[in-house]
Amino acid sequence: MLSGEEWAIVRLSLLVGGVAVAAVLPLAFALAWLLARRRFPGRVLLDALIHLPLVVPPVVTGWLLLLAFAPDGPIGAMLDRWLGVSVLFRWTGAAIAAAVMALPLMVRAIRLSIEGVDRRLVDAARTLGASRMRAFATVTLPLAIPGVLAGTVLGFARALGEFGATITFVSNVPGETRTLPIAIYSALQTPGGEAAVLRLAAISVALSLVALVVSEALARRMGRSAHVL
């Protein structure tokens, strides 16, 4: 059985992952649509920048976030001046780190789903008098929804497993930034913490496995829909 402190860690991890994915989903969709449907100068560079967190060490990503959101950083200074808030050593900072790490996976999955929508269906809707926005809302979006959901679930799984960028950016603060991966790391450093590691690792694996199964099921559904079309 999990202790009260361990349940709090699980709840915090779910909160951080959920907020991260919900906050970054509109941006992920916009970037995915832009890459899937538009050709413009710098497109390859934008694609590379989006996927950069997948290839650079997470510690580097966390360090860059720390520079950006520090009190004298470009974003941190604006937050302090306009809102009087700071995300350093807060769960909101952990959500930002998780969102940055989840964004590339979400963009990739959503982009593939949009690219899988037959442009001829959109053109037919436009021919019948639908505006560009209406054709998007009634044709592209419904057909891309399984991929959007798959990307969201996959991003949530990535956010749950985020460690390197989070601990570099917002450190390891009990009850505030100590998510499941950080709690497992802390327990590994504690004498006699093997039992806690086993419990937390089992919860982490179970949550990630469920997310991956759901994501795969949605991806298969998207594939069947595209085949029918």
C-alpha positions in Angstrom: 0.0 0.0 0.0 1.1 3.5 -0.7 1.7 5.9 2.1 -0.1 9.3 2.3 3.1 11.0 1.1 3.3 8.6 -1.9 -0.3 9.2 -2.8 0.5 12.9 -2.8 3.4 12.3 -5.2 1.1 10.4 -7.5 -1.6 13.1 -7.4 1.1 15.8 -8.0 2.4 13.9 -11.0 -1.1 13.5 -12.5 -1.7 17.2 -11.9 1.6 18.3 -13.5 1.1 15.9 -16.5 -2.5 17.0 -17.0 -1.8 20.7 -16.8 1.2 20.4 -19.1 -0.7 18.5 -21.8 -3.8 20.7 -21.6 -1.7 23.9 -21.8 0.5 22.8 -24.7 -2.2 21.1 -26.8 -3.4 24.2 -28.7 0.2 25.1 -29.5 0.9 21.5 -30.6 -2.1 21.4 -32.8 -1.3 24.8 -34.4 2.3 23.8 -35.1 1.2 20.4 -36.4 -1.3 22.0 -38.8 1.3 24.5 -40.0 3.9 21.8 -40.7 1.3 19.5 -42.4 -0.6 22.0 -44.5 1.8 24.9 -45.3 5.1 25.4 -47.1 7.1 28.4 -46.1 10.7 29.5 -45.7 12.3 28.1 -42.5 9.8 25.2 -42.3 12.6 22.7 -41.9 14.2 24.8 -39.2 11.0 25.1 -37.3 10.5 21.4 -37.5 14.0 20.8 -36.1 13.5 23.3 -33.2 10.2 21.6 -32.2 11.9 18.2 -32.1 15.1 19.5 -30.4 14.1 18.4 -26.9 14.0 14.8 -28.1 17.7 14.8 -29.0 19.4 17.2 -26.6 20.1 16.0 -23.1 17.0 16.9 -20.9 19.4 18.7 -18.5 20.2 21.1 -21.3 16.5 21.8 -21.8 16.1 22.4 -18.1 19.1 24.7 -18.0 17.6 26.7 -20.9 14.3 26.9 -19.1 16.1 28.1 -16.0 17.8 30.9 -17.9 14.5 31.9 -19.5 12.4 31.9 -16.4 14.9 33.1 -13.8 14.0 36.5 -12.2 16.5 38.2 -14.6 15.6 36.1 -17.5 13.5 37.3 -20.5 10.3 35.4 -19.5 10.8 35.4 -15.7 11.3 39.1 -15.6 8.0 39.7 -17.5 6.1 37.3 -15.2 7.5 39.1 -12.2 6.8 42.6 -13.5 3.3 42.0 -14.9 1.9 39.3 -12.6 4.3 39.2 -9.6 4.8 35.4 -9.9 7.6 33.0 -10.4 7.5 29.4 -11.5 10.9 28.5 -10.0 10.6 25.7 -7.4 6.9 25.5 -8.0 4.7 22.8 -9.5 3.8 25.2 -12.3 7.5 25.2 -13.3 7.4 21.4 -13.3 4.4 21.5 -15.7 6.3 23.9 -18.0 9.2 21.5 -18.2 6.9 18.5 -18.8 5.1 20.5 -21.5 8.3 21.3 -23.3 9.4 17.7 -23.3 5.9 16.4 -24.4 5.5 18.9 -27.2 7.5 17.1 -29.9 5.7 13.8 -29.5 2.3 15.6 -29.6 3.2 17.6 -32.7 4.4 14.5 -34.5 1.3 12.4 -33.8 -1.1 15.3 -34.6 0.8 16.2 -37.8 0.6 12.6 -39.0 -3.1 12.6 -38.4 -3.7 15.8 -40.3 -1.5 14.6 -43.2 -3.7 11.5 -43.3 -6.8 13.5 -44.1 -7.5 13.4 -47.8 -7.2 17.0 -49.2 -9.8 16.1 -51.8 -12.4 15.9 -49.0 -11.6 19.4 -47.9 -11.6 20.6 -51.5 -15.0 19.0 -52.0 -16.4 20.8 -48.9 -15.0 24.1 -50.2 -16.6 23.5 -53.6 -20.0 23.0 -52.0 -19.7 26.4 -50.4 -18.0 25.8 -47.0 -15.7 28.4 -45.8 -12.1 27.5 -45.0 -12.9 27.5 -41.3 -16.1 25.4 -41.7 -14.2 22.9 -43.9 -11.6 22.6 -41.2 -14.2 22.2 -38.4 -16.4 19.7 -40.3 -13.9 17.7 -42.3 -10.2 18.0 -41.2 -10.8 18.1 -37.4 -13.2 15.2 -37.0 -11.0 12.9 -39.1 -7.9 14.0 -37.3 -9.4 13.6 -33.8 -8.1 10.0 -33.1 -4.6 11.2 -33.9 -5.0 14.3 -31.7 -6.2 12.1 -28.8 -3.3 9.7 -29.4 -0.8 12.5 -29.4 -2.4 13.9 -26.2 -2.2 10.6 -24.4 1.4 10.0 -25.6 2.4 13.5 -24.4 0.8 12.8 -21.1 2.8 9.6 -20.7 6.0 11.6 -21.6 5.1 14.3 -19.1 4.6 11.6 -16.3 8.1 10.3 -17.0 9.9 13.6 -17.2 12.9 13.9 -14.9 16.0 15.6 -16.2 14.6 18.9 -17.3 12.3 19.1 -14.3 15.0 18.6 -11.6 17.3 21.0 -13.4 14.7 23.7 -13.8 12.7 23.5 -10.5 14.8 21.2 -8.3 13.4 18.6 -5.9 11.0 20.2 -3.5 8.8 17.8 -1.5 5.1 18.5 -2.1 5.8 21.0 -4.8 8.0 19.6 -7.6 8.7 16.0 -6.4 6.9 14.1 -9.1 7.1 10.3 -9.5 10.5 10.1 -11.4 12.1 12.5 -8.9 10.6 10.7 -5.9 12.0 7.4 -7.3 15.4 9.0 -7.6 15.2 10.4 -4.1 14.2 7.0 -2.7 17.2 5.4 -4.5 19.5 7.8 -2.6 17.9 6.9 0.7 19.1 3.9 2.8 16.3 1.4 3.0 14.3 3.1 0.3 14.0 0.0 -1.9 10.4 -0.7 -0.9 9.3 2.8 -1.8 11.2 2.6 -5.1 9.3 -0.6 -5.9 5.9 0.9 -5.1 6.5 4.1 -7.0 8.1 2.4 -10.0 5.1 0.0 -10.2 2.7 2.9 -10.2 4.8 4.7 -12.8 5.0 1.7 -15.1 1.3 1.0 -14.8 0.3 4.6 -15.7 2.7 4.7 -18.6 1.5 1.3 -19.9 -2.1 2.4 -19.8 -1.3 5.6 -21.7 0.7 3.7 -24.3 -2.1 1.1 -24.8 -4.7 3.9 -25.2 -2.4 5.8 -27.6 -1.8 2.7 -29.7 -5.6 1.9 -29.8 -6.4 5.4 -31.0 -3.6 5.3 -33.6 -5.0 2.0 -34.9 -8.5 3.6 -35.1 -7.1 6.5 -37.0 -5.4 4.0 -39.4 -8.7 2.1 -40.0 -10.6 5.4 -40.6 -8.0 6.5 -43.2 -8.2 3.0 -44.9 -12.0 3.3 -45.1 -11.7 6.7 -46.7 
